[in-house]
Amino acid sequence: MRADLFTHTVNTLRYGQTQAELSAELHAAVIAAIDTGRMAEITLKIKIKPEANGKQVFITDEIKAKIPQLAREQTILFPTPDGNLQREDPRQATIPGIRSVAEERPDQFKSA
């Protein structure tokens, strides 16, 4: 038996496409695991079907990846009586005279 039978076979499956897909999935899994702090998983399933005369085999592969996702943030919106959504609570009173102020930076700073 070849010492590298497994890696040689994986590299030849679908003319190298299996190995390329596994590498891409592994890269994505490592990045996602680091970013999320959760476990990723990649499964390679190889099916071997012999021909009736036993002189060749048909091999199919299946790659499954469980890549963790970052949690999505929630947005708070308020429904209006007519069924629309808005960011401001329609029941909340507004304070007159409050406005957003643009951040201004002086061109020169004074030394003290």
A tleap script that builds the chain and sets N, CA, C and O, in Angstrom:
source leaprc.protein.ff14SB
mol = sequence {
  NMET ARG ALA ASP LEU PHE THR HIE THR VAL
  ASN THR LEU ARG TYR GLY GLN THR GLN ALA
  GLU LEU SER ALA GLU LEU HIE ALA ALA VAL
  ILE ALA ALA ILE ASP THR GLY ARG MET ALA
  GLU ILE THR LEU LYS ILE LYS ILE LYS PRO
  GLU ALA ASN GLY LYS GLN VAL PHE ILE THR
  ASP GLU ILE LYS ALA LYS ILE PRO GLN LEU
  ALA ARG GLU GLN THR ILE LEU PHE PRO THR
  PRO ASP GLY ASN LEU GLN ARG GLU ASP PRO
  ARG GLN ALA THR ILE PRO GLY ILE ARG SER
  VAL ALA GLU GLU ARG PRO ASP GLN PHE LYS
  SER CALA
}
set mol.1.N position { 0.848 -1.188 0.000 }
set mol.1.CA position { 0.000 0.000 0.000 }
set mol.1.C position { 0.888 1.244 0.000 }
set mol.1.O position { 1.935 1.280 0.647 }
set mol.2.N position { 0.451 2.248 -0.731 }
set mol.2.CA position { 1.162 3.526 -0.743 }
set mol.2.C position { 1.008 4.217 0.606 }
set mol.2.O position { -0.066 4.171 1.206 }
set mol.3.N position { 2.046 4.843 1.076 }
set mol.3.CA position { 1.977 5.586 2.341 }
set mol.3.C position { 1.089 6.819 2.198 }
set mol.3.O position { 0.504 7.282 3.178 }
set mol.4.N position { 0.989 7.346 0.988 }
set mol.4.CA position { 0.192 8.555 0.757 }
set mol.4.C position { -1.088 8.251 -0.019 }
set mol.4.O position { -1.587 9.106 -0.752 }
set mol.5.N position { -1.622 7.035 0.138 }
set mol.5.CA position { -2.798 6.622 -0.628 }
set mol.5.C position { -3.968 7.590 -0.468 }
set mol.5.O position { -4.609 7.958 -1.451 }
set mol.6.N position { -4.245 8.000 0.764 }
set mol.6.CA position { -5.393 8.874 1.001 }
set mol.6.C position { -5.198 10.231 0.335 }
set mol.6.O position { -6.053 10.668 -0.434 }
set mol.7.N position { -4.093 10.899 0.618 }
set mol.7.CA position { -3.876 12.232 0.038 }
set mol.7.C position { -3.759 12.171 -1.475 }
set mol.7.O position { -4.239 13.067 -2.169 }
set mol.8.N position { -3.130 11.129 -1.994 }
set mol.8.CA position { -3.026 10.974 -3.446 }
set mol.8.C position { -4.415 10.831 -4.066 }
set mol.8.O position { -4.720 11.442 -5.091 }
set mol.9.N position { -5.252 10.009 -3.423 }
set mol.9.CA position { -6.602 9.788 -3.950 }
set mol.9.C position { -7.436 11.059 -3.885 }
set mol.9.O position { -8.103 11.408 -4.859 }
set mol.10.N position { -7.408 11.763 -2.745 }
set mol.10.CA position { -8.177 13.010 -2.620 }
set mol.10.C position { -7.717 14.024 -3.665 }
set mol.10.O position { -8.541 14.725 -4.252 }
set mol.11.N position { -6.429 14.106 -3.896 }
set mol.11.CA position { -5.908 15.051 -4.893 }
set mol.11.C position { -6.330 14.714 -6.314 }
set mol.11.O position { -6.379 15.601 -7.166 }
set mol.12.N position { -6.640 13.435 -6.592 }
set mol.12.CA position { -7.048 13.058 -7.950 }
set mol.12.C position { -8.561 13.064 -8.149 }
set mol.12.O position { -9.028 13.030 -9.287 }
set mol.13.N position { -9.341 13.107 -7.057 }
set mol.13.CA position { -10.803 13.098 -7.204 }
set mol.13.C position { -11.271 14.322 -7.981 }
set mol.13.O position { -10.874 15.453 -7.699 }
set mol.14.N position { -12.114 14.067 -8.953 }
set mol.14.CA position { -12.667 15.113 -9.837 }
set mol.14.C position { -11.564 16.042 -10.347 }
set mol.14.O position { -11.725 17.262 -10.391 }
set mol.15.N position { -10.452 15.438 -10.726 }
set mol.15.CA position { -9.313 16.162 -11.318 }
set mol.15.C position { -8.815 17.297 -10.426 }
set mol.15.O position { -8.442 18.366 -10.909 }
set mol.16.N position { -8.815 17.043 -9.112 }
set mol.16.CA position { -8.291 18.019 -8.162 }
set mol.16.C position { -9.322 18.965 -7.580 }
set mol.16.O position { -9.012 19.737 -6.673 }
set mol.17.N position { -10.538 18.917 -8.087 }
set mol.17.CA position { -11.575 19.831 -7.611 }
set mol.17.C position { -11.948 19.550 -6.157 }
set mol.17.O position { -12.228 20.485 -5.407 }
set mol.18.N position { -11.957 18.289 -5.745 }
set mol.18.CA position { -12.270 17.949 -4.352 }
set mol.18.C position { -11.271 18.584 -3.402 }
set mol.18.O position { -11.651 19.186 -2.397 }
set mol.19.N position { -9.989 18.446 -3.725 }
set mol.19.CA position { -8.940 19.023 -2.881 }
set mol.19.C position { -9.066 20.540 -2.824 }
set mol.19.O position { -8.884 21.135 -1.762 }
set mol.20.N position { -9.373 21.168 -3.948 }
set mol.20.CA position { -9.530 22.631 -3.983 }
set mol.20.C position { -10.715 23.066 -3.121 }
set mol.20.O position { -10.617 24.054 -2.392 }
set mol.21.N position { -11.830 22.341 -3.196 }
set mol.21.CA position { -13.001 22.672 -2.388 }
set mol.21.C position { -12.723 22.470 -0.896 }
set mol.21.O position { -13.138 23.280 -0.068 }
set mol.22.N position { -12.016 21.381 -0.559 }
set mol.22.CA position { -11.669 21.145 0.837 }
set mol.22.C position { -10.779 22.255 1.381 }
set mol.22.O position { -10.961 22.702 2.514 }
set mol.23.N position { -9.826 22.697 0.585 }
set mol.23.CA position { -8.941 23.783 1.021 }
set mol.23.C position { -9.722 25.070 1.250 }
set mol.23.O position { -9.493 25.769 2.237 }
set mol.24.N position { -10.649 25.386 0.340 }
set mol.24.CA position { -11.461 26.602 0.483 }
set mol.24.C position { -12.353 26.514 1.724 }
set mol.24.O position { -12.487 27.487 2.465 }
set mol.25.N position { -12.961 25.344 1.947 }
set mol.25.CA position { -13.825 25.170 3.116 }
set mol.25.C position { -13.006 25.241 4.406 }
set mol.25.O position { -13.457 25.817 5.396 }
set mol.26.N position { -11.807 24.661 4.398 }
set mol.26.CA position { -10.957 24.701 5.581 }
set mol.26.C position { -10.562 26.137 5.911 }
set mol.26.O position { -10.569 26.538 7.075 }
set mol.27.N position { -10.222 26.897 4.895 }
set mol.27.CA position { -9.861 28.302 5.105 }
set mol.27.C position { -11.036 29.068 5.714 }
set mol.27.O position { -10.867 29.795 6.693 }
set mol.28.N position { -12.220 28.904 5.135 }
set mol.28.CA position { -13.417 29.592 5.635 }
set mol.28.C position { -13.735 29.144 7.063 }
set mol.28.O position { -14.140 29.960 7.891 }
set mol.29.N position { -13.554 27.862 7.353 }
set mol.29.CA position { -13.853 27.341 8.689 }
set mol.29.C position { -12.897 27.918 9.732 }
set mol.29.O position { -13.325 28.271 10.831 }
set mol.30.N position { -11.623 28.016 9.404 }
set mol.30.CA position { -10.643 28.559 10.353 }
set mol.30.C position { -10.954 30.021 10.658 }
set mol.30.O position { -10.962 30.426 11.821 }
set mol.31.N position { -11.210 30.812 9.623 }
set mol.31.CA position { -11.514 32.237 9.809 }
set mol.31.C position { -12.786 32.402 10.644 }
set mol.31.O position { -12.813 33.202 11.579 }
set mol.32.N position { -13.833 31.653 10.313 }
set mol.32.CA position { -15.104 31.770 11.040 }
set mol.32.C position { -14.961 31.325 12.488 }
set mol.32.O position { -15.543 31.941 13.380 }
set mol.33.N position { -14.197 30.265 12.737 }
set mol.33.CA position { -14.008 29.797 14.110 }
set mol.33.C position { -13.287 30.851 14.947 }
set mol.33.O position { -13.641 31.081 16.103 }
set mol.34.N position { -12.284 31.486 14.363 }
set mol.34.CA position { -11.555 32.543 15.076 }
set mol.34.C position { -12.463 33.744 15.320 }
set mol.34.O position { -12.489 34.289 16.423 }
set mol.35.N position { -13.206 34.159 14.297 }
set mol.35.CA position { -14.067 35.344 14.411 }
set mol.35.C position { -15.208 35.155 15.400 }
set mol.35.O position { -15.564 36.090 16.118 }
set mol.36.N position { -15.788 33.950 15.447 }
set mol.36.CA position { -16.963 33.726 16.292 }
set mol.36.C position { -16.628 33.088 17.632 }
set mol.36.O position { -17.425 33.156 18.568 }
set mol.37.N position { -15.452 32.467 17.733 }
set mol.37.CA position { -15.114 31.743 18.949 }
set mol.37.C position { -15.865 30.428 19.081 }
set mol.37.O position { -15.892 29.829 20.156 }
set mol.38.N position { -16.474 29.978 17.991 }
set mol.38.CA position { -17.241 28.730 18.007 }
set mol.38.C position { -16.600 27.710 17.067 }
set mol.38.O position { -15.805 28.057 16.193 }
set mol.39.N position { -16.965 26.454 17.268 }
set mol.39.CA position { -16.376 25.363 16.521 }
set mol.39.C position { -16.940 25.274 15.107 }
set mol.39.O position { -18.139 25.441 14.888 }
set mol.40.N position { -16.055 25.010 14.157 }
set mol.40.CA position { -16.441 24.737 12.770 }
set mol.40.C position { -16.196 23.259 12.507 }
set mol.40.O position { -15.432 22.609 13.220 }
set mol.41.N position { -16.847 22.737 11.482 }
set mol.41.CA position { -16.710 21.315 11.182 }
set mol.41.C position { -16.744 21.094 9.678 }
set mol.41.O position { -17.560 21.690 8.975 }
set mol.42.N position { -15.854 20.235 9.187 }
set mol.42.CA position { -15.839 19.852 7.774 }
set mol.42.C position { -15.851 18.333 7.715 }
set mol.42.O position { -15.079 17.668 8.405 }
set mol.43.N position { -16.732 17.791 6.885 }
set mol.43.CA position { -16.830 16.345 6.731 }
set mol.43.C position { -16.625 15.989 5.261 }
set mol.43.O position { -17.248 16.575 4.376 }
set mol.44.N position { -15.757 15.034 5.018 }
set mol.44.CA position { -15.549 14.490 3.676 }
set mol.44.C position { -16.058 13.057 3.692 }
set mol.44.O position { -15.595 12.230 4.478 }
set mol.45.N position { -17.013 12.774 2.819 }
set mol.45.CA position { -17.536 11.410 2.696 }
set mol.45.C position { -17.108 10.885 1.331 }
set mol.45.O position { -17.321 11.538 0.309 }
set mol.46.N position { -16.505 9.704 1.325 }
set mol.46.CA position { -16.065 9.073 0.079 }
set mol.46.C position { -16.822 7.766 -0.075 }
set mol.46.O position { -16.805 6.921 0.820 }
set mol.47.N position { -17.491 7.601 -1.218 }
set mol.47.CA position { -18.214 6.364 -1.519 }
set mol.47.C position { -17.460 5.644 -2.634 }
set mol.47.O position { -17.078 6.250 -3.635 }
set mol.48.N position { -17.255 4.348 -2.445 }
set mol.48.CA position { -16.518 3.534 -3.414 }
set mol.48.C position { -17.448 2.435 -3.903 }
set mol.48.O position { -17.895 1.592 -3.125 }
set mol.49.N position { -17.737 2.452 -5.205 }
set mol.49.CA position { -18.645 1.462 -5.783 }
set mol.49.C position { -17.866 0.651 -6.815 }
set mol.49.O position { -17.411 1.202 -7.817 }
set mol.50.N position { -17.708 -0.661 -6.578 }
set mol.50.CA position { -16.969 -1.468 -7.552 }
set mol.50.C position { -17.821 -1.772 -8.784 }
set mol.50.O position { -19.041 -1.914 -8.699 }
set mol.51.N position { -17.155 -1.865 -9.917 }
set mol.51.CA position { -17.827 -2.294 -11.132 }
set mol.51.C position { -18.087 -3.789 -11.004 }
set mol.51.O position { -17.418 -4.476 -10.231 }
set mol.52.N position { -19.040 -4.284 -11.747 }
set mol.52.CA position { -19.436 -5.695 -11.635 }
set mol.52.C position { -18.253 -6.641 -11.830 }
set mol.52.O position { -18.172 -7.664 -11.149 }
set mol.53.N position { -17.339 -6.325 -12.739 }
set mol.53.CA position { -16.219 -7.236 -12.993 }
set mol.53.C position { -15.060 -7.018 -12.007 }
set mol.53.O position { -14.089 -7.775 -12.020 }
set mol.54.N position { -15.157 -5.996 -11.160 }
set mol.54.CA position { -14.146 -5.742 -10.148 }
set mol.54.C position { -12.853 -5.148 -10.672 }
set mol.54.O position { -11.872 -5.082 -9.932 }
set mol.55.N position { -12.820 -4.714 -11.924 }
set mol.55.CA position { -11.587 -4.171 -12.498 }
set mol.55.C position { -11.461 -2.666 -12.346 }
set mol.55.O position { -10.408 -2.101 -12.642 }
set mol.56.N position { -12.510 -2.015 -11.894 }
set mol.56.CA position { -12.453 -0.576 -11.622 }
set mol.56.C position { -13.482 -0.230 -10.568 }
set mol.56.O position { -14.401 -1.002 -10.296 }
set mol.57.N position { -13.317 0.933 -9.984 }
set mol.57.CA position { -14.266 1.410 -8.984 }
set mol.57.C position { -14.705 2.822 -9.354 }
set mol.57.O position { -13.967 3.576 -9.987 }
set mol.58.N position { -15.896 3.151 -8.952 }
set mol.58.CA position { -16.425 4.490 -9.130 }
set mol.58.C position { -16.395 5.164 -7.762 }
set mol.58.O position { -16.918 4.622 -6.789 }
set mol.59.N position { -15.792 6.327 -7.688 }
set mol.59.CA position { -15.675 7.033 -6.416 }
set mol.59.C position { -16.420 8.348 -6.511 }
set mol.59.O position { -16.230 9.124 -7.447 }
set mol.60.N position { -17.272 8.585 -5.522 }
set mol.60.CA position { -17.942 9.877 -5.405 }
set mol.60.C position { -17.586 10.468 -4.052 }
set mol.60.O position { -17.382 9.749 -3.073 }
set mol.61.N position { -17.516 11.781 -4.018 }
set mol.61.CA position { -17.202 12.445 -2.758 }
set mol.61.C position { -18.298 13.427 -2.421 }
set mol.61.O position { -19.018 13.916 -3.291 }
set mol.62.N position { -18.407 13.703 -1.131 }
set mol.62.CA position { -19.373 14.689 -0.644 }
set mol.62.C position { -18.688 15.480 0.463 }
set mol.62.O position { -18.127 14.904 1.395 }
set mol.63.N position { -18.740 16.799 0.353 }
set mol.63.CA position { -18.133 17.676 1.346 }
set mol.63.C position { -19.245 18.443 2.035 }
set mol.63.O position { -20.085 19.063 1.382 }
set mol.64.N position { -19.243 18.397 3.356 }
set mol.64.CA position { -20.209 19.170 4.140 }
set mol.64.C position { -19.421 20.027 5.115 }
set mol.64.O position { -18.474 19.565 5.751 }
set mol.65.N position { -19.824 21.264 5.218 }
set mol.65.CA position { -19.148 22.180 6.142 }
set mol.65.C position { -20.188 22.855 7.035 }
set mol.65.O position { -21.235 23.308 6.573 }
set mol.66.N position { -19.872 22.907 8.306 }
set mol.66.CA position { -20.687 23.651 9.268 }
set mol.66.C position { -19.824 24.818 9.726 }
set mol.66.O position { -18.948 24.672 10.578 }
set mol.67.N position { -20.091 25.961 9.145 }
set mol.67.CA position { -19.310 27.167 9.408 }
set mol.67.C position { -20.115 28.048 10.360 }
set mol.67.O position { -21.241 28.427 10.037 }
set mol.68.N position { -19.564 28.381 11.523 }
set mol.68.CA position { -20.309 29.238 12.457 }
set mol.68.C position { -20.483 30.644 11.898 }
set mol.68.O position { -19.607 31.167 11.209 }
set mol.69.N position { -21.597 31.228 12.196 }
set mol.69.CA position { -21.924 32.574 11.723 }
set mol.69.C position { -21.875 33.558 12.883 }
set mol.69.O position { -22.167 33.203 14.025 }
set mol.70.N position { -21.511 34.774 12.585 }
set mol.70.CA position { -21.556 35.826 13.593 }
set mol.70.C position { -23.015 36.132 13.926 }
set mol.70.O position { -23.886 36.055 13.058 }
set mol.71.N position { -23.271 36.473 15.167 }
set mol.71.CA position { -24.628 36.845 15.575 }
set mol.71.C position { -25.013 38.154 14.890 }
set mol.71.O position { -24.196 39.067 14.770 }
set mol.72.N position { -26.241 38.233 14.451 }
set mol.72.CA position { -26.722 39.446 13.803 }
set mol.72.C position { -27.378 40.334 14.852 }
set mol.72.O position { -28.116 39.861 15.715 }
set mol.73.N position { -27.099 41.607 14.763 }
set mol.73.CA position { -27.683 42.552 15.711 }
set mol.73.C position { -29.151 42.784 15.393 }
set mol.73.O position { -29.591 42.637 14.253 }
set mol.74.N position { -29.903 43.152 16.437 }
set mol.74.CA position { -31.313 43.472 16.258 }
set mol.74.C position { -31.470 44.965 16.052 }
set mol.74.O position { -30.650 45.760 16.511 }
set mol.75.N position { -32.525 45.331 15.361 }
set mol.75.CA position { -32.878 46.727 15.179 }
set mol.75.C position { -34.228 46.947 15.845 }
set mol.75.O position { -35.156 46.164 15.644 }
set mol.76.N position { -34.342 48.000 16.632 }
set mol.76.CA position { -35.613 48.317 17.276 }
set mol.76.C position { -36.351 49.306 16.379 }
set mol.76.O position { -35.838 50.380 16.065 }
set mol.77.N position { -37.555 48.930 15.976 }
set mol.77.CA position { -38.424 49.795 15.187 }
set mol.77.C position { -39.791 49.831 15.857 }
set mol.77.O position { -40.157 48.923 16.604 }
set mol.78.N position { -40.526 50.874 15.583 }
set mol.78.CA position { -41.828 51.057 16.198 }
set mol.78.C position { -42.899 51.090 15.118 }
set mol.78.O position { -42.762 51.806 14.126 }
set mol.79.N position { -43.971 50.314 15.308 }
set mol.79.CA position { -45.045 50.322 14.308 }
set mol.79.C position { -45.948 51.544 14.487 }
set mol.79.O position { -46.230 51.970 15.607 }
set mol.80.N position { -46.383 52.083 13.378 }
set mol.80.CA position { -47.344 53.186 13.408 }
set mol.80.C position { -48.748 52.590 13.330 }
set mol.80.O position { -48.889 51.414 12.995 }
set mol.81.N position { -49.786 53.365 13.629 }
set mol.81.CA position { -51.151 52.829 13.568 }
set mol.81.C position { -51.527 52.290 12.187 }
set mol.81.O position { -52.369 51.399 12.081 }
set mol.82.N position { -50.906 52.825 11.127 }
set mol.82.CA position { -51.247 52.338 9.784 }
set mol.82.C position { -50.326 51.213 9.310 }
set mol.82.O position { -50.374 50.838 8.139 }
set mol.83.N position { -49.477 50.659 10.209 }
set mol.83.CA position { -48.689 49.477 9.884 }
set mol.83.C position { -47.310 49.723 9.307 }
set mol.83.O position { -46.658 48.784 8.850 }
set mol.84.N position { -46.855 50.959 9.320 }
set mol.84.CA position { -45.498 51.247 8.860 }
set mol.84.C position { -44.533 51.124 10.044 }
set mol.84.O position { -44.961 51.025 11.194 }
set mol.85.N position { -43.243 51.132 9.756 }
set mol.85.CA position { -42.227 51.060 10.797 }
set mol.85.C position { -41.378 52.318 10.793 }
set mol.85.O position { -41.084 52.878 9.737 }
set mol.86.N position { -40.990 52.756 11.974 }
set mol.86.CA position { -40.124 53.933 12.088 }
set mol.86.C position { -39.194 53.768 13.272 }
set mol.86.O position { -39.465 52.984 14.181 }
set mol.87.N position { -38.086 54.516 13.259 }
set mol.87.CA position { -37.088 54.412 14.320 }
set mol.87.C position { -37.539 55.110 15.603 }
set mol.87.O position { -37.180 54.661 16.692 }
set mol.88.N position { -38.305 56.182 15.508 }
set mol.88.CA position { -38.726 56.922 16.686 }
set mol.88.C position { -40.018 56.338 17.235 }
set mol.88.O position { -40.915 55.968 16.477 }
set mol.89.N position { -40.106 56.258 18.546 }
set mol.89.CA position { -41.314 55.775 19.201 }
set mol.89.C position { -42.379 56.868 19.083 }
set mol.89.O position { -42.180 57.968 19.599 }
set mol.90.N position { -43.500 56.593 18.419 }
set mol.90.CA position { -44.521 57.624 18.250 }
set mol.90.C position { -45.162 58.048 19.577 }
set mol.90.O position { -45.783 59.108 19.647 }
set mol.91.N position { -45.021 57.238 20.619 }
set mol.91.CA position { -45.580 57.577 21.924 }
set mol.91.C position { -44.626 58.438 22.742 }
set mol.91.O position { -45.015 58.973 23.779 }
set mol.92.N position { -43.393 58.578 22.294 }
set mol.92.CA position { -42.382 59.333 23.032 }
set mol.92.C position { -42.481 60.813 22.675 }
set mol.92.O position { -42.465 61.180 21.500 }
set mol.93.N position { -42.580 61.644 23.685 }
set mol.93.CA position { -42.641 63.092 23.446 }
set mol.93.C position { -41.260 63.593 23.010 }
set mol.93.O position { -40.231 63.065 23.431 }
set mol.94.N position { -41.262 64.613 22.166 }
set mol.94.CA position { -39.997 65.207 21.748 }
set mol.94.C position { -39.751 66.472 22.559 }
set mol.94.O position { -40.689 67.161 22.960 }
set mol.95.N position { -38.493 66.761 22.791 }
set mol.95.CA position { -38.127 67.960 23.537 }
set mol.95.C position { -37.809 69.046 22.511 }
set mol.95.O position { -36.920 68.872 21.678 }
set mol.96.N position { -38.537 70.173 22.571 }
set mol.96.CA position { -38.288 71.223 21.584 }
set mol.96.C position { -36.896 71.829 21.770 }
set mol.96.O position { -36.400 71.964 22.889 }
set mol.97.N position { -36.294 72.182 20.658 }
set mol.97.CA position { -35.004 72.854 20.694 }
set mol.97.C position { -33.809 71.915 20.670 }
set mol.97.O position { -32.675 72.378 20.551 }
set mol.98.N position { -34.027 70.618 20.779 }
set mol.98.CA position { -32.888 69.684 20.727 }
set mol.98.C position { -32.625 69.344 19.272 }
set mol.98.O position { -33.530 68.979 18.522 }
set mol.99.N position { -31.378 69.473 18.901 }
set mol.99.CA position { -31.011 69.184 17.515 }
set mol.99.C position { -29.622 68.565 17.495 }
set mol.99.O position { -28.876 68.663 18.469 }
set mol.100.N position { -29.287 67.943 16.405 }
set mol.100.CA position { -27.946 67.378 16.242 }
set mol.100.C position { -26.982 68.492 15.905 }
set mol.100.O position { -27.310 69.405 15.148 }
set mol.101.N position { -25.802 68.414 16.466 }
set mol.101.CA position { -24.778 69.413 16.196 }
set mol.101.C position { -23.656 68.739 15.431 }
set mol.101.O position { -23.133 67.707 15.850 }
set mol.102.N position { -23.292 69.332 14.311 }
set mol.102.CA position { -22.194 68.789 13.525 }
set mol.102.C position { -20.895 68.954 14.303 }
set mol.102.O position { -20.678 69.975 14.956 }
set mol.103.N position { -20.054 67.966 14.230 }
set mol.103.CA position { -18.771 68.041 14.926 }
set mol.103.C position { -17.851 68.972 14.151 }
set mol.103.O position { -17.526 68.726 12.989 }
set mol.104.N position { -17.445 70.030 14.807 }
set mol.104.CA position { -16.549 70.985 14.174 }
set mol.104.C position { -15.208 70.900 14.843 }
set mol.104.O position { -15.123 70.774 16.065 }
set mol.105.N position { -14.151 70.969 14.052 }
set mol.105.CA position { -12.799 70.938 14.580 }
set mol.105.C position { -12.107 72.223 14.181 }
set mol.105.O position { -12.201 72.649 13.030 }
set mol.106.N position { -11.417 72.841 15.116 }
set mol.106.CA position { -10.714 74.077 14.782 }
set mol.106.C position { -9.540 73.789 13.842 }
set mol.106.O position { -8.940 72.714 13.871 }
set mol.107.N position { -9.238 74.786 13.012 }
set mol.107.CA position { -8.108 74.644 12.097 }
set mol.107.C position { -6.782 74.682 12.862 }
set mol.107.O position { -5.816 74.016 12.490 }
set mol.108.N position { -6.758 75.478 13.941 }
set mol.108.CA position { -5.532 75.604 14.724 }
set mol.108.C position { -5.879 75.383 16.184 }
set mol.108.O position { -6.958 75.754 16.647 }
set mol.109.N position { -4.948 74.774 16.901 }
set mol.109.CA position { -5.120 74.555 18.322 }
set mol.109.C position { -4.282 75.572 19.087 }
set mol.109.O position { -3.181 75.929 18.666 }
set mol.110.N position { -4.811 76.031 20.206 }
set mol.110.CA position { -4.083 76.982 21.042 }
set mol.110.C position { -3.276 76.220 22.065 }
set mol.110.O position { -3.724 75.198 22.585 }
set mol.111.N position { -2.101 76.708 22.352 }
set mol.111.CA position { -1.247 76.108 23.395 }
set mol.111.C position { -1.530 76.797 24.713 }
set mol.111.O position { -1.777 78.002 24.743 }
set mol.112.N position { -1.497 76.062 25.778 }
set mol.112.CA position { -1.725 76.636 27.092 }
set mol.112.C position { -0.421 76.703 27.860 }
set mol.112.O position { -0.401 77.162 29.003 }
savepdb mol mol.pdb
quit
